[in-house]
Amino acid sequence: ETGSEDIDILPNGLAFISSGLKYPGIKSLAPDKPGEIFLMDLNEDNPRAVELRISRGFDVASFNPHGISTYVD
């Protein structure tokens, strides 16, 4: 609902989406909400973005993703 910042699509059709970038001078639609990473399976008939849970011990409150990339081994 606050828009995505970047997307990276794997060859198998899985898409990772970063959202929630806060940058000085750019209006944020959700200034108090931390950033998020979503997963979308583009192979589905009606794909929808699902928020990925971030591991414990990570400072979620200050998460401010700018860009995203993946590495396939």
The 8 nearest C-alpha neighbors of each residue, nearest first, counted from 0:
[[1, 2, 3, 28, 29, 18, 19, 48],
 [2, 0, 28, 29, 19, 3, 18, 27],
 [3, 1, 0, 18, 4, 19, 28, 17],
 [2, 4, 18, 17, 5, 16, 1, 19],
 [3, 5, 18, 17, 66, 20, 65, 2],
 [6, 4, 66, 17, 3, 16, 67, 7],
 [7, 5, 16, 15, 17, 67, 8, 14],
 [6, 8, 15, 14, 68, 67, 9, 16],
 [9, 7, 14, 13, 12, 15, 6, 10],
 [8, 10, 13, 11, 12, 14, 7, 69],
 [9, 11, 12, 8, 13, 14, 71, 7],
 [12, 10, 9, 13, 8, 42, 41, 40],
 [13, 11, 41, 9, 10, 42, 40, 8],
 [14, 12, 40, 9, 8, 39, 11, 41],
 [13, 15, 8, 39, 7, 38, 9, 40],
 [16, 14, 38, 7, 6, 37, 8, 39],
 [17, 15, 6, 37, 36, 5, 38, 14],
 [18, 16, 36, 5, 4, 3, 35, 64],
 [19, 17, 3, 4, 35, 34, 20, 36],
 [18, 20, 34, 35, 63, 21, 33, 64],
 [21, 19, 63, 64, 65, 18, 22, 34],
 [22, 20, 27, 19, 63, 23, 25, 30],
 [21, 23, 25, 24, 20, 26, 27, 63],
 [24, 22, 25, 21, 26, 27, 20, 30],
 [23, 25, 22, 26, 21, 27, 20, 30],
 [26, 24, 23, 22, 27, 21, 20, 28],
 [25, 27, 24, 28, 21, 22, 23, 30],
 [26, 28, 30, 29, 21, 25, 1, 20],
 [27, 29, 1, 30, 26, 0, 2, 19],
 [28, 30, 27, 32, 31, 1, 19, 33],
 [31, 29, 27, 32, 28, 21, 33, 26],
 [32, 30, 29, 33, 60, 27, 28, 34],
 [31, 33, 29, 30, 34, 19, 60, 35],
 [34, 32, 60, 62, 61, 19, 59, 31],
 [33, 35, 19, 63, 62, 18, 64, 20],
 [34, 36, 18, 17, 19, 37, 33, 50],
 [35, 37, 17, 16, 51, 50, 18, 15],
 [36, 38, 50, 16, 49, 51, 15, 48],
 [39, 37, 15, 49, 48, 14, 16, 50],
 [38, 40, 48, 14, 47, 13, 41, 46],
 [41, 39, 13, 42, 46, 43, 12, 14],
 [40, 42, 12, 43, 46, 13, 39, 14],
 [43, 41, 40, 12, 44, 46, 13, 11],
 [44, 42, 46, 45, 41, 40, 47, 39],
 [43, 45, 46, 42, 41, 40, 47, 39],
 [44, 46, 43, 47, 41, 42, 40, 39],
 [47, 45, 43, 41, 40, 44, 39, 48],
 [48, 46, 39, 49, 45, 40, 38, 41],
 [47, 49, 39, 38, 37, 50, 46, 40],
 [50, 48, 37, 38, 51, 39, 47, 36],
 [51, 49, 37, 36, 38, 52, 48, 35],
 [50, 52, 37, 36, 49, 53, 38, 35],
 [53, 51, 54, 50, 36, 35, 37, 55],
 [52, 54, 51, 55, 57, 59, 36, 35],
 [55, 53, 57, 56, 52, 59, 58, 51],
 [54, 56, 57, 53, 58, 59, 52, 60],
 [55, 57, 54, 58, 59, 53, 60, 52],
 [56, 58, 55, 59, 54, 53, 62, 60],
 [59, 57, 60, 61, 56, 62, 55, 53],
 [58, 60, 62, 61, 57, 33, 53, 34],
 [61, 59, 33, 58, 62, 32, 34, 63],
 [60, 62, 59, 58, 63, 33, 34, 32],
 [63, 61, 59, 34, 33, 60, 64, 58],
 [62, 64, 34, 20, 61, 19, 21, 65],
 [65, 63, 20, 34, 17, 62, 66, 18],
 [64, 66, 20, 63, 4, 67, 17, 5],
 [67, 65, 5, 64, 4, 17, 68, 6],
 [68, 66, 5, 17, 6, 7, 65, 69],
 [69, 67, 7, 70, 66, 6, 15, 5],
 [68, 70, 71, 7, 67, 9, 15, 8],
 [69, 71, 72, 68, 9, 7, 67, 8],
 [70, 72, 69, 9, 10, 68, 11, 8],
 [71, 70, 69, 9, 10, 11, 68, 8]]
